[in-house]
């Protein structure tokens, strides 16, 4: 589980990888990779922080940034380069709000340490979950899975009305929302109301919604809204277990970092 302690430095200069990263070993678990073997490194491990050079021999920093993001949405990325701030590739990073440091500046390591200390990472036990489902058996299943992974802040409710009251009082990190309520002729497609409520909260960009269904009634709706990083539909009648969905969320975010 992440704890803000691991950092990967990516650079094609062997001398730099030997001399610069040791400044961080007292407070971080430090790994290094050049642009030739970085794919293997990010395939087998996730990192709290990733440092990227820009101009390298095999791949440039933009390519590696995109590959890191495809695998992991939670890593905090920054750039270490000798290129000037008006360089086109440097501007590409700064336009995304990614910090850029001059690797040869005398106090570069101190500036990076100060930057990283502004952030803290959350583990499962720190994240809060709201389960909205009218079936007790399903609620119990979700709670059992979540507790097995390490979640402790779990609340449940049985209707969109109850969910509305709870969401008005506070926000949650993960929302697990059944799409259909009731049975037979009384079956109503009301989960969309809860999803809309969550989308309207100010903290939605750092929350995840998991709309869940086995009903064809909700399929087209979920296909339409499931394109956001924050909304991750789950179909209970498909082969992928619910536990894998939760583990994927913990790997990929959007719980990147929050200000300490």
Residue pairs with C-beta under 8 A, 6 or more apart in sequence:
1 123
1 124
1 150
1 250
2 46
2 48
2 74
2 121
2 122
2 123
3 48
3 121
3 123
4 48
4 49
4 116
4 119
4 120
4 121
4 257
5 27
5 28
5 29
5 48
6 28
6 29
6 30
6 31
6 45
6 46
6 47
6 48
6 49
7 21
7 24
7 28
7 29
7 30
7 31
7 47
7 48
7 49
7 50
7 51
7 116
8 30
8 31
8 32
8 33
8 41
8 42
8 45
8 47
8 49
8 50
8 51
9 17
9 20
9 21
9 30
9 31
9 32
9 33
9 51
9 80
10 32
10 33
10 34
10 35
10 38
10 50
10 51
10 52
10 53
10 56
10 61
10 64
11 17
11 32
11 34
11 35
11 51
11 53
11 56
11 80
12 34
12 35
12 36
12 53
12 56
12 57
12 58
13 53
14 34
16 53
16 103
17 32
17 34
20 80
20 103
20 109
21 30
21 32
22 30
23 109
23 113
24 30
24 109
24 112
24 113
27 113
28 49
28 116
31 41
31 45
31 47
33 40
33 41
33 42
34 56
34 58
35 53
35 56
35 57
35 58
35 59
35 60
35 64
36 57
36 58
38 59
38 64
38 67
39 67
42 50
42 67
42 68
42 71
42 72
43 71
46 71
46 72
46 74
46 75
46 251
47 72
47 75
48 74
48 75
48 76
48 121
49 75
49 76
49 77
49 78
49 116
50 68
50 75
50 76
50 77
50 78
51 77
51 78
51 79
51 80
51 112
52 61
52 64
52 65
52 77
52 78
52 79
52 80
53 61
53 79
53 80
53 81
53 103
54 60
54 61
54 62
54 79
54 81
54 83
54 87
54 89
54 90
54 93
55 61
55 81
55 83
55 89
60 89
61 79
61 81
61 89
61 93
62 89
62 92
62 93
65 77
65 93
65 98
68 75
68 77
72 251
72 252
72 253
73 229
73 252
73 253
73 254
73 256
74 121
74 251
74 252
74 253
74 254
74 255
74 256
74 257
75 256
76 116
76 119
76 256
76 257
77 98
78 98
78 99
78 100
78 101
78 112
78 115
79 90
79 93
79 98
79 99
79 100
79 101
80 101
80 103
80 108
80 112
81 90
81 100
81 101
81 102
81 103
82 102
82 103
82 104
83 89
83 90
84 90
85 91
85 94
85 100
90 100
93 100
94 100
99 115
101 108
101 111
101 112
102 108
105 111
117 260
118 259
118 260
119 257
119 258
119 259
119 260
120 257
120 258
120 259
120 260
121 255
121 257
122 173
122 255
122 258
123 150
124 146
124 149
124 150
124 151
124 250
125 150
125 151
125 152
125 153
126 153
127 151
127 153
127 173
127 174
127 255
128 153
128 154
128 155
128 172
128 173
128 174
129 146
129 151
129 153
129 154
129 155
129 172
129 173
129 174
129 175
129 176
130 155
130 156
130 157
130 163
130 166
130 167
130 172
130 174
130 175
130 176
131 139
131 142
131 143
131 154
131 155
131 156
131 157
131 176
132 156
132 157
132 158
132 159
132 160
132 162
132 163
132 175
132 176
132 177
132 178
132 191
132 194
133 139
133 142
133 156
133 158
133 176
133 177
133 178
133 212
134 158
134 159
134 178
134 181
134 182
135 178
138 178
139 156
139 158
141 242
142 176
142 242
143 154
143 156
145 242
145 243
145 246
146 154
146 246
147 154
148 243
149 243
149 246
149 247
149 250
155 166
155 172
157 163
157 166
159 181
160 181
160 190
160 191
160 193
160 194
160 197
163 177
163 194
163 197
164 194
164 197
167 194
167 197
167 198
167 201
171 201
171 202
171 203
171 207
172 207
173 206
173 207
173 208
173 255
174 207
174 208
174 209
174 210
174 246
174 249
175 194
175 195
175 198
175 207
175 208
175 209
175 210
176 210
176 212
177 191
177 194
177 195
177 198
177 209
177 210
177 211
177 212
178 191
178 212
178 213
179 189
179 190
179 191
179 192
179 211
179 212
179 213
179 215
179 217
179 218
179 221
179 222
180 187
180 188
180 189
180 190
180 191
180 213
180 215
180 217
180 218
181 187
181 188
181 190
181 191
182 188
187 215
187 217
189 215
189 217
189 218
189 221
191 211
191 212
191 213
191 218
192 211
192 221
195 209
195 211
195 225
195 231
198 204
198 207
198 209
199 209
201 207
204 230
205 230
205 254
206 254
206 255
206 258
207 230
207 254
208 230
208 231
208 232
208 249
208 254
208 255
209 230
209 231
209 232
210 232
210 233
210 234
210 245
210 249
211 218
211 222
211 225
211 226
211 231
211 233
211 234
212 233
212 234
212 235
212 236
213 219
213 222
213 233
213 235
213 236
214 235
214 236
214 237
219 235
222 233
222 235
223 233
225 231
225 233
226 232
226 233
229 253
229 254
230 254
232 245
232 248
232 249
234 240
234 242
234 245
236 242
